[in-house]
């Protein structure tokens, strides 16, 4: 099994890297604006954060809504399944508590259908989510979502950081380049979804988890306390 995944994963990551290098190089030379100016212009700022010996890929986006409106959508895995992340194909809520969840997620990535892992997430006061791999194909997968109010609190700086170790003989820099390519798409889709809900163009996903429902009461209508499975066609 692992040998088969490895043979599929290497060409997929090489393809992702080749598609991402030129846009990344163009962005690095095209703008001399400050980080704040780039965020205000709607850009997703991608970078690297070193924590010990691990290099996390980070992405930051500015959302023109306060944290209490961003959090229930960002934390809700059903928002990603149905609206934000088209690669997510299957979701099972294994554990659902106000400060902790365990989710089993299946993704379809390039050349690798049904890529499954289990992730544990811890939720901190409506401001931070830290997550880590529990089991699955990946050797290591960890990171965080960080929500920060901007100015008078009417806007939100949302930062996502992630470290991945595939467990296969693939250079880490290739893995990071693949993540850098994918991350802006996810953050832009999340921002679009938050804006659409807050402007009344779309309705909030009714199914969610306790962490989203309890961190900012009144923002989410329903929560689920029992494990459920959701699939998409």
C-alpha positions in Angstrom: 0.0 0.0 0.0 2.6 2.5 1.0 4.8 1.7 -2.0 1.8 2.4 -4.3 1.0 5.7 -2.6 4.6 6.7 -2.9 4.7 6.0 -6.6 1.6 8.1 -7.1 2.6 10.9 -4.7 6.0 11.8 -6.2 4.7 12.6 -9.7 1.8 14.5 -8.1 4.1 16.7 -6.0 6.4 17.3 -8.9 3.5 18.4 -11.1 2.2 20.7 -8.4 5.7 22.1 -8.0 6.2 22.8 -11.7 2.8 24.6 -11.8 3.6 26.7 -8.8 7.1 27.9 -9.2 6.6 30.5 -11.9 3.6 32.2 -10.1 5.6 32.3 -6.8 8.6 33.8 -8.5 6.5 36.4 -10.2 4.8 37.4 -6.9 8.2 37.7 -5.2 9.4 40.4 -7.6 6.2 42.1 -8.7 5.3 43.9 -5.5 7.3 46.1 -3.2 4.3 46.9 -1.0 4.3 46.3 2.7 2.6 43.3 4.2 -0.3 45.4 5.5 -0.8 47.0 2.0 -0.7 43.6 0.3 -3.3 42.3 2.7 -5.5 45.3 2.2 -5.3 44.7 -1.5 -6.7 41.2 -1.0 -3.5 39.3 -1.4 -2.8 36.1 0.5 0.7 36.4 2.1 2.5 33.0 2.0 5.7 32.4 3.9 7.8 30.0 6.1 7.9 29.8 9.9 10.6 27.8 11.5 9.7 26.0 14.8 12.7 24.1 16.0 13.8 21.9 13.1 10.4 22.0 11.4 9.5 24.5 8.6 5.9 25.4 8.6 4.2 26.9 5.5 2.1 29.9 6.5 -0.6 31.8 4.8 -2.3 35.0 6.0 -5.5 36.6 4.6 -7.5 39.7 5.6 -11.2 39.2 6.0 -13.5 42.3 6.3 -15.5 40.8 9.1 -14.9 40.5 12.9 -13.5 37.3 14.4 -16.8 36.2 15.9 -18.2 35.9 12.4 -15.1 34.3 10.9 -14.7 31.6 13.6 -17.9 29.6 13.2 -17.2 29.1 9.5 -13.5 28.5 9.8 -13.9 25.9 12.6 -16.8 24.1 11.0 -15.6 21.1 8.9 -18.9 20.8 7.1 -18.3 24.3 5.6 -15.1 22.9 4.1 -16.7 19.7 2.9 -19.6 21.4 1.2 -18.4 24.9 0.3 -14.7 25.7 0.7 -12.6 22.7 -0.1 -13.7 20.7 -3.2 -10.9 18.2 -2.6 -12.6 17.1 0.7 -14.8 14.1 -0.2 -15.6 12.4 3.0 -15.9 13.5 6.7 -16.5 11.6 9.8 -16.7 13.3 13.2 -15.1 10.8 15.6 -15.1 13.0 18.7 -16.9 16.2 19.3 -16.2 18.3 22.4 -16.2 22.1 23.0 -12.4 22.2 23.2 -11.4 19.2 21.2 -12.5 17.3 18.1 -11.2 14.2 16.2 -12.1 14.1 12.5 -11.5 11.4 9.9 -11.0 13.1 6.5 -10.7 11.8 3.0 -9.3 14.0 0.2 -8.9 13.6 -3.5 -5.6 15.1 -4.5 -3.7 15.0 -7.9 -3.4 11.3 -8.9 -4.2 10.1 -5.4 -7.9 9.5 -4.8 -9.2 8.7 -1.3 -6.3 10.1 0.7 -7.4 9.5 4.3 -6.0 10.8 7.6 -7.3 11.4 11.1 -6.7 14.8 12.8 -7.1 16.0 16.3 -7.8 19.7 16.9 -7.8 21.8 20.0 -9.8 25.0 20.2 -8.6 28.0 22.3 -11.1 30.8 23.2 -12.3 31.5 19.7 -8.8 32.7 18.7 -6.7 29.6 17.8 -7.0 26.1 16.6 -4.0 23.7 16.9 -4.1 20.4 15.1 -2.0 17.3 14.6 -2.2 14.0 12.8 -3.4 11.0 14.8 -3.3 8.4 12.1 -3.4 7.9 8.3 -1.1 7.8 5.4 1.0 10.8 6.3 3.9 10.4 8.8 3.4 13.8 10.3 0.9 16.6 9.8 0.4 19.5 12.2 -0.3 23.2 12.4 -2.7 25.9 13.5 -5.3 28.5 12.6 -4.9 31.9 14.3 -7.6 34.5 14.4 -6.5 38.1 15.2 -8.8 41.2 15.2 -7.5 44.2 13.2 -7.9 47.8 14.2 -11.2 48.3 16.0 -12.0 44.6 15.6 -14.2 44.9 12.6 -11.7 43.0 10.4 -9.8 39.7 10.9 -6.3 38.6 10.0 -6.5 34.9 9.6 -3.2 32.9 9.5 -2.9 29.2 8.7 0.3 27.3 9.3 1.1 23.7 8.4 3.9 21.2 8.5 3.7 18.0 6.5 6.1 15.0 6.5 4.8 12.5 3.9 7.0 9.7 5.3 8.3 9.0 1.8 11.6 9.9 0.2 10.5 13.2 -1.1 12.5 16.4 -0.5 10.7 18.6 2.0 11.2 21.7 -0.2 9.1 20.0 -2.9 6.3 19.3 -0.3 6.4 22.9 0.9 6.1 24.3 -2.7 3.1 22.2 -3.3 1.5 23.5 -0.1 2.4 27.1 -1.0 0.5 26.6 -4.3 -2.6 25.1 -2.7 -2.9 27.3 0.5 -3.9 30.6 -1.1 -6.8 28.9 -2.9 -8.2 27.6 0.4 -7.8 30.9 2.2 -9.4 32.8 -0.7 -12.3 30.3 -0.8 -12.8 30.7 3.0 -12.8 34.5 2.7 -15.4 34.3 -0.1 -17.6 32.0 1.9 -17.4 34.3 5.0 -18.3 37.3 3.0 -21.2 35.6 1.2 -22.7 34.4 4.6 -22.2 37.8 6.3 -23.7 39.7 3.3 -26.7 37.4 3.3 -26.0 36.0 -0.2 -25.6 32.5 1.3 -26.8 30.8 4.4 -24.6 29.3 7.2 -24.1 25.5 7.0 -26.6 24.2 9.7 -24.4 21.2 10.8 -21.3 21.9 12.7 -19.3 20.9 15.8 -19.4 22.1 19.3 -16.3 24.3 19.1 -17.9 26.5 16.5 -21.2 26.6 18.2 -20.0 27.5 21.7 -17.0 29.8 21.1 -19.3 32.6 19.8 -22.9 31.9 21.0 -25.6 32.9 18.5 -23.4 32.8 15.4 -24.2 29.1 14.7 -27.7 27.7 14.8 -27.0 24.0 15.3 -24.3 21.7 16.6 -23.9 17.9 16.5 -22.9 16.0 19.6 -22.9 12.5 18.0 -20.5 11.2 15.4 -21.8 11.6 11.9 -20.7 10.8 8.4 -21.1 13.1 5.4 -20.4 12.2 1.8 -20.5 14.1 -1.4 -21.2 12.7 -4.9 
